[in-house]
Amino acid sequence: MRSLKTMSFILFLLIPFLAFTGCSNDDDITLDGELYLTFVNTSDDLHVLIYSMQNTQVSLFDIPLNTYKKHTSQSLNVGNYLIQLKSSYYNYGTAAVQIQQGKRTSVTYDEQNNAHTSIN
């Protein structure tokens, strides 16, 4: 009988200990990634518009660039996005990108304004 009480007391202490040590710090979990844009050939009044694939009518971000700013980055939630480059003189078209959790998606616009994507 005494060993049964001792065993139940040990279980009474062990179960909460195991339950609390199983909890982890959820602050380390990131649900976003980074979009990093590089421009080789830009005009003076370039704007980067970022759209969600679910709603391509309203831009999420409008990032103005100038001739001195050749790269920019934006933190985005995981998902699929459209990037559109515009200036008052020319519409550069769109590029589709996928943002992955904890990774950097790089898009480089070359001299012919073609988009090249890589995920790191």
N, C-alpha and C positions, 0 to 999 in steps of 0.2 A: 504494500500500500504506500509505503514511504517512497519507494522508487517511482511509483506512478505520479505522485505529487511532484517529485523532483523533475521527472520527465516533462510534465505539463508546464512547470515553471520555466524550464529551459526553452520549450517551444513558445511559450508566451513572450519571452524575451527575444527569441531568434526571429520570429515572423516579422515583427515591426522593423527589426534591424535590417533584414533582407529586403523588405519593402522600401525602406528609405534609401538604402545604398543602391537600389536599382534605378532610382530617379537620377536623371542626368541634367546638366545645365543646358536648357534648350536655346540659350542665347547664341550658341555657336552655329546654329543652323541658319544658313543663308538661303533665301528663296529668290535671289536675284543674280544677275550677271552684269557684265559691263560691255557696253558697245563703245568701241574705240574707232574713230574715223580719222583718216589721214588723206590730205588733199595735195596733189602734186601741181595741178594746174587749176587755179581758182580765179574767179572774177572778184571785183571789189565789193560787191554787195550780195554775196552768196548766203542763202538761208538753207539750213538743214531742217526738214520737216520729218518727224517720226510719227508713223501711224501704227495702230494695232491692226492686225489682219482682220479682226472682228468688226472694226469700224474704220473704213478708209476715208470717210467723209470729214472727220474731225481729227486734227493732228493732236497728238499728246504733247509734243514738244516742238518749239520753233527756235532753233539755235542760230543766231546771226554770226557770220564769220566775216573776216576781212583779209586783206592780202598778207597781213602779218601773222594771222592765226592759221597755221597749216594743219592743226589737229585738234580734236575735241573728244571728250568721252562723256558718256551718260550711263548712269546706273538704271537698269530696267528689270522688271519682273521677268521670270522665265516665260517664254512664249515666242510667237512669230510676229515680226514687225516688217513694215515697209519704210524705206528711207527714200525721201525725195529731195533732190537738190534743185533749188530755184534761184534765179537772179532776175533782175528786171529785164535783162536782155535775152535770157536763154533758159529753157527748161531742160535740165540734164537727165530727166527720166527717173526711174525708181529702181531700187534694189531690194530684194527680199532677204531678210536675215533671221536666224534663229538664235535666241538667247538661251544659253544653258546655265544651269545652276552652278554658281561659283567659278564660271569660266569667262574669259574675255573673248568677245567676237570682234575681230578687226576687219574693217572694210577700208580699202585703199582705192582712191580714184586716181587713175594715171593721167598721163598727158592728153589722152583722147577721151577722158572722162568715162572710162570703163571701170566698173566696180569689180574688185577682186576681194573675196571673203576668205578669212581663215579663223579657226577657233583654237584658242590656246587654253 
